[in-house]
Amino acid sequence: MSRLTPYLAAYPAALQAQVQQLISAGELGEILRQRYPATHAVRSEKALYDYVCALKAQHLRSAPPLAKVAYDNALHVIRHALGTHTTISRVQGNKLKSKREIRIATLFRDMPEAFLRMIVVHELAHLREREHDKAFYQLCCHMERDYHQLEFDLRAYLCWLEATGQALWS
């Protein structure tokens, strides 16, 4: 069960045991492949920027603009985050300028669109809510109705990937 800890630590022990059992039986991969059969077409940085901006325009019109959205090879899923949001402030003359960036782990380039949408929604929610509190998750669920299920399925997939080394989509 220790392998599941980084990804499923916040979930009940019964769910962790169920995921471990499905991994041990070799069934989790097929379940996830049936639930999410295909990858998305958002391959380039430009396509990712357009994808993120479209979601932002749909749900967070009044949020500040994004200066950059990119896939990031440097994000290590196991040790760090699946995505990051940053605000870079610079003084230009007598004005303070802020630029907001979102970086998504390159791992998401070869995943189903639902997982990409979930991580993008998560990072966009940080434009309004800094902390992972109740308001943050309410905003995530407002932008993506199935946010919690997608997050759990993604975490289960990361457990599968670590345990077996077998990517389900590519």
N, C-alpha and C positions, 0 to 999 in steps of 0.2 A: 504494500500500500504506500510505501514511502515515495515511490515514483510519482504518485498522483498529487502529493502534497503541494508542490509549487503551483499547480494549476487548479486543484479542486479543494484546497485546504479550507475554504469558507463554506463548503457544502457539507451536508450531513454525512455521517459515516456510512449509512446505508447506500446512499448514491455513489459514494466513492467505491464501496465494495462491488456495486453493480457494474460500474465502469471497469474495474479491475477484472471482474469475472468475464466480461465481454472481450476484453483485450486478451486474456489468457486463453479463451476459447477461439480466438481469431475471428470473432463475429462483429466487433465494433466497426471495423473498416467497411464491411459490406452494408451495415445499417446506415452509416454516414453517406456512403456512395449512393444508396437508394434515395435517401432524403435530399441530398444535394448532388444531382447527377452530373452537372456540367460546370466548367469554369466560366469566368467572365471574359469580356473582350477589352478590358481596361488595362492595356499593356504598357503604353508609353506614359511618360511624365505629363505630357500635354493632355492626354485622355484622362489621366487621374485628376489633374487640376480641374478640367471641365466637369468631371463626375462629382467631385467634392463641391464645386461652386454651384452646381445644379441643386444638390441636396441643401446647401446653405440657403440658396435663394428660395427654395420651397418652404423651409422651416424657420430660418433665422434671418429674415430680411434685414432687420435693424442691427445685426451684429457687424462688427468692424470687418473690412475687407481682408482677404488673405493675400499676402505677398507671394507666398510660395507653397506648393504642395508637391511632395516628391516621395518616390519609393526610396528607402534607405537601407543599403546593405550593411551599414554599421549597427543597426538595431539588432541586438542579440535577444531573441525571443526568450531564451531560458533565463538569462541574467537580468535583462532590462524589461522593456515594454514592447508591446506590439505596435504601438504608434506613439508619437509625441506631439505635443503642441508647445510652441514657444512664442514668446513675445520679446522682440528685440527693440529696445528703446535707444534712440540716438539723439543727441543734441545737434540741431542744425541751425546755426545762428542763435536766435533767441527763442527757438521753438523746439519742443520735444516731440519727435516723431516716433511712432510705434509701428512695427511691422510684425504681423502674425504669420507663423509658418506651421504647417502640419506635415509630419513625416510618417510614412506608413512602412512597416517592415516589408522587405522585398518578398518575403514568404507569401504575402497576400496576392502577388501577381499571378500565382498559379492556384488560386483557391476559388471556390464558388462565389458568385456575386453576393450572396447573402452574408457571408463572412466579411467580405470587403465592406459592404454597407454597414455592418454592425460596428466595425472598428472606426470607420469614418464618422458615423453618428456619435460614437464615444468621444472622438477628438473634437468634433464640432461642438458638442455639449460643453466642452471646457472653455469655449469662447464666452459662455454666459456664466457657468458655474465652475469655480476652480477646484473645489473639493468633491470627493466622491460621497456625497451625502444624499439625503432623500430627494431634494430638489434636482440634483444632478441626474439621478436615475429616473425621475419623473419626466425630465426633459428628453432623456434617451428613449423612453417608452413612447413619448409623444411623437418623436421623429421616426421610430421604428417599433411598431406594435409588438413584434416578437423579439424584442431586444434580449430579454433574459434567457429565452430558449436558445437563441443564436449564440449568446455568450457561453452558455453551458455546453452546447454542441462543439463550439470552437475549442473550449478547454478540454473536452473529451478527446477531440482530434489531436490536440497537442500531446496528450497523454499517449495516444496511439502512436504518434510519430516518434516520440522519445523511446517508447518501449520496443517498437518494431523496426524503426528506421525506414518504414515504407510510406512514401507520400501517396496519397490517394488520387490526387489530381496533378497533372503536369502538362 
